[in-house]
Amino acid sequence: MGIISLSGMEFFAYHGCFAEEQIIGNKFIIDLEFFAATENAELSDDLTKTINYQKVYEIVKVEMEIKSKLLEHVARRILDAVYKYFPDIDNAKVTVNKINPQMGGKIDKVGVTLTGKI
């Protein structure tokens, strides 16, 4: 068993509760990690024996293109989509960070982290 992580995936997207956020957009950083059986890939050096990181990135990208009001909703959709495509993944964790959110003051980022399947 190994831990696979994709850290610092950066997207420009249109998530937020305010109408302006869904028009102007903002930068988001996504971190995703999960446990997966890596033994066969460790021994074979064969991409088909592990989780394809490029496909995971593409799944996250598709979910980030769908507007949502809440980061919680975005995070849940990402987890659900990854689990659907890779049902053998276990114990996944995703963090969705909004960079420089419009909250009336200086804030570097706000974020939501979700773990597990539902």
N, C-alpha and C positions, 0 to 999 in steps of 0.2 A: 504494500500500500504506500502510495506517495501523496504528497501535497503538490498540486499544480496551481500556480497563481498567475494571473494577468493583472499587473499593477500599473496604475497611472494611465489608463485608457482615457484619452481626452476627446470630448465631443462638444460641438456647439449645438444646443438644442433649445426647445421652446417650452420648457416646463415651468409652471408657477401658477399661483392662485390669482395673481393680478393680470388683467387683460394685457397690460404693457409687456409683461414677461413672455406672454405667448406670441407677441408680435416682434419684440426687439430680440429676444433670446438671451442666452447666457452660456458661459463655459461650464462644463461638468467634468469631473474626474471620477472614473469608476475603477474600483478594485474588486477583483473576484478571485476567490480561492476555494478549492474543493479537494476532498480526498478521492482518489481513483486508484484502481488496480494498475500498477505500472510495471509489475514483475516481467511480463512478456516483452514489453518494450525495452526494459533494461537489458534483457538477454539477447534480443533479436536485432535491436537498432532499426526497427520497422515501424514507420508512422501509423500503419493500420492496426497496430497493437496497443495504441494509446489514444488519448483524447487529442484531437487535432486543435491546436491553439488558435489557428487561423479561423476555423469554423466557430469556435467559441466567441472570438472577436466579432465575427460577422453577425452572430445572434444578438450580441449586446448592441451592436450598431443599429440593427433593425429596430430593437425595442426603444433605443434612444430617439429614433425618428418619430415615434408616436407621442404626440403631446399629452401631458398629464398635468394635473394641478399639484399633486403631492409627490414628493420624493419616495414616500413609502410605496406608492402605487408603481412607480418606475422600478424600484428595487424588486418588488414581488413579481412583476412581469418578467424581469431579467431572470430571476431564479426559476420561475415556471418554464420559461422557454428553454433554458439550458437543461433542466431536468427532462423536459419532453424529448429533446434531441439526443441527450446522453443519459438514459435512464439508470445506468450503472454508477453515475456520480453519487457520492454520499457526502453528507456534512458540508454542504456548500455555504459560503458566506459572501455577501455582496455589500459593498459600501458605495453609495451614490452621494457625491459631494457637489454642491453648487458653489461656484467660486464667486466671490464678491457679491453676495446677495443684496438686493435692495431692501434694506430693513431700517433705514433712517439713521444709520451710523456705520462706522468702519467695522466690518466683519470680514475676515479672510475667506471663510467658507462655513456652510452649514451642511450637515450630512445625516444620512440614515444608514444604519447597518441592519441587515436581516440575515438570518441563518436558517438552514434546514428546509425540509419539505413540509407542505401542509397536507 
